[in-house]
Amino acid sequence: MTAPMTLDRALEIVGAIADRYIASEINPDHELGSLEGVSLRDMLDACDIVQAENISKSGGARTIHVVPDPRLIAAVYAFENYQPSRTAILSVRQPGGHLRMMAVINQRPNPMHAANEDAA
């Protein structure tokens, strides 16, 4: 039987999930914490542990930790566990015949986008 996850380990996992959001939305050069060997169940359990810790604190000075939305957890899990490909991980036909798809792809940075950011 595996020992229960510690709060410190849960905070590491939650932080590594948040790192990927920071790198995608705020700072592309942000260093990513490791999620090697971390299962989807581990990610969900880590968030539950951190959320429970947040709730258990009462009165006085306290630290509240950010807990990622389950959709971000699922996206990070897919990102970390599927190799980039030209084919979709999921492809579901929608009303009207359109396909709704999810994929992990590699894309070169757009040099014009980088130049616009440098000029700002």
C-alpha positions as CSV (number, residue, x, y, z in Angstrom):
1,M,0.0,0.0,0.0
2,T,1.3,3.5,-0.9
3,A,1.8,6.1,1.8
4,P,-0.6,9.0,1.7
5,M,0.6,12.0,-0.2
6,T,2.2,14.7,2.0
7,L,1.2,18.3,1.9
8,D,4.7,19.2,0.7
9,R,4.4,16.8,-2.2
10,A,0.9,18.0,-3.0
11,L,2.2,21.6,-3.1
12,E,5.0,20.5,-5.5
13,I,2.6,18.9,-7.9
14,V,0.1,21.8,-7.8
15,G,3.0,24.2,-8.3
16,A,4.2,22.3,-11.3
17,I,0.7,22.4,-12.8
18,A,0.5,26.1,-12.2
19,D,4.0,26.5,-13.8
20,R,2.6,25.3,-17.1
21,Y,-0.2,27.9,-17.0
22,I,2.3,30.6,-16.2
23,A,4.5,29.5,-19.1
24,S,1.6,29.4,-21.6
25,E,-0.1,32.6,-20.6
26,I,2.3,34.9,-18.8
27,N,6.0,34.1,-19.2
28,P,7.1,31.6,-21.9
29,D,10.5,31.4,-20.2
30,H,9.1,30.4,-16.8
31,E,10.9,27.3,-15.4
32,L,8.7,24.2,-15.2
33,G,8.5,22.0,-12.1
34,S,8.7,18.3,-12.8
35,L,5.6,16.2,-13.3
36,E,7.6,13.1,-14.2
37,G,5.8,10.0,-13.0
38,V,2.8,12.0,-11.8
39,S,-0.5,10.3,-12.7
40,L,-3.8,12.1,-13.3
41,R,-5.0,10.6,-10.0
42,D,-1.9,12.1,-8.3
43,M,-2.7,15.5,-9.8
44,L,-6.3,15.4,-8.6
45,D,-5.4,14.1,-5.2
46,A,-2.7,16.9,-4.8
47,C,-5.3,19.5,-5.6
48,D,-7.8,18.0,-3.1
49,I,-5.1,18.0,-0.4
50,V,-4.1,21.6,-1.0
51,Q,-7.8,22.6,-1.1
52,A,-8.5,20.8,2.2
53,E,-5.5,22.6,3.7
54,N,-6.9,26.0,2.5
55,I,-10.3,25.2,4.0
56,S,-8.8,23.9,7.3
57,K,-7.1,27.2,8.1
58,S,-9.0,29.6,10.2
59,G,-8.3,32.9,12.0
60,G,-5.1,34.9,12.1
61,A,-2.5,35.1,9.5
62,R,-2.6,32.3,7.0
63,T,-1.4,31.3,3.6
64,I,-3.9,30.2,1.0
65,H,-2.6,28.3,-2.0
66,V,-4.0,28.6,-5.5
67,V,-5.7,25.3,-6.7
68,P,-6.0,24.8,-10.4
69,D,-9.3,24.2,-12.1
70,P,-9.9,20.5,-13.0
71,R,-10.0,21.5,-16.7
72,L,-6.4,22.8,-16.4
73,I,-5.4,19.6,-14.6
74,A,-6.8,17.6,-17.5
75,A,-5.1,19.8,-20.1
76,V,-1.7,19.6,-18.3
77,Y,-2.0,15.8,-18.0
78,A,-2.8,15.5,-21.7
79,F,0.1,17.9,-22.5
80,E,2.6,15.9,-20.5
81,N,1.4,12.4,-21.5
82,Y,0.7,12.6,-25.2
83,Q,3.5,13.1,-27.8
84,P,3.0,15.9,-30.3
85,S,1.3,14.6,-33.4
86,R,-0.5,15.6,-36.6
87,T,-3.5,13.6,-35.5
88,A,-6.0,14.4,-32.8
89,I,-6.2,12.7,-29.4
90,L,-10.0,13.2,-29.6
91,S,-12.2,14.0,-32.5
92,V,-16.0,14.2,-32.0
93,R,-18.5,15.2,-34.7
94,Q,-20.6,18.1,-33.6
95,P,-24.1,19.2,-34.8
96,G,-23.7,20.7,-38.3
97,G,-21.0,18.2,-39.2
98,H,-18.0,20.1,-37.7
99,L,-15.4,18.2,-35.8
100,R,-14.3,19.2,-32.3
101,M,-10.8,18.1,-31.8
102,M,-8.1,18.0,-29.2
103,A,-4.4,17.5,-30.1
104,V,-0.9,18.1,-28.8
105,I,1.2,19.7,-31.5
106,N,4.6,21.3,-32.0
107,Q,4.7,24.8,-33.5
108,R,7.6,27.1,-34.2
109,P,7.2,30.5,-32.6
110,N,6.0,33.2,-35.0
111,P,9.0,35.6,-35.5
112,M,6.6,38.4,-36.2
113,H,4.8,37.8,-32.9
114,A,8.1,37.9,-31.0
115,A,9.1,41.2,-32.8
116,N,5.8,42.8,-31.8
117,E,6.3,41.8,-28.2
118,D,9.8,43.3,-28.2
119,A,8.5,46.6,-29.6
120,A,5.8,46.9,-26.9
